[in-house]
Amino acid sequence: MDLPNVTAVQQESRQLGLAATAAELHGGLCGWLSGGGADGADWPARVMADAGLPTPSADGALEQMRQATVEQLEDRDFAFELVLAEDGAPLPERTDALFDWCRAFLGGFGLAAQQRPTLSEEGEEALQDLAKLAQASSEDFDSADEDDTALAEIEEFVRVAVLLLHGDCVMGPRFRSRLN
């Protein structure tokens, strides 16, 4: 299943009164799932720690995003993608979307993992690096040509870091419980 486009996610977010961008919603969802949070249609309420939030419609963009994200995180071919900004958006907008995504990921991860989960050394390092990215902004970039390449590299790092953390907190424990 493919991820929905950013515009569809933004529209449904506004309709539901979620006050979050597509990048923030996807980052929070990925953090929640990677930290071991329960998968469910009411994920915005869980991820945003507000039980009063509505559940997205079963045929909407947010439900499509949840289903595609769950599939991608479980995919052995590492097909995981980030929902950030529209294709062709200006570099500062894409950059800020990535940093917003990282902030939301950390929030969702913290809510799901509660106490400090047992992470591999690589997982600890990845989490610390994501925290550093969450503190950055587009103003930290200088020239457009170099920054486009740098942004692509950071996106790839984030993608791999998320898969690593998901492996430490979800896939590893699941595998270990099957062995017992």
Secondary structure by P-SEA (a helix, b strand, c coil): cccccaaaaaaaaaaacccccaaaaaaaaaaaaaaccccccaaaaaaaccccccccccccaaaaaaaaaaaaaaccccccccccccccccaaaaaaaaaaaaaaaaaaaaaaacccccccaaaaaaaaaaaaaaaccccccccaaaaaaaaaaaaaaaaaaaaaaaaaccaaaaaaaaac
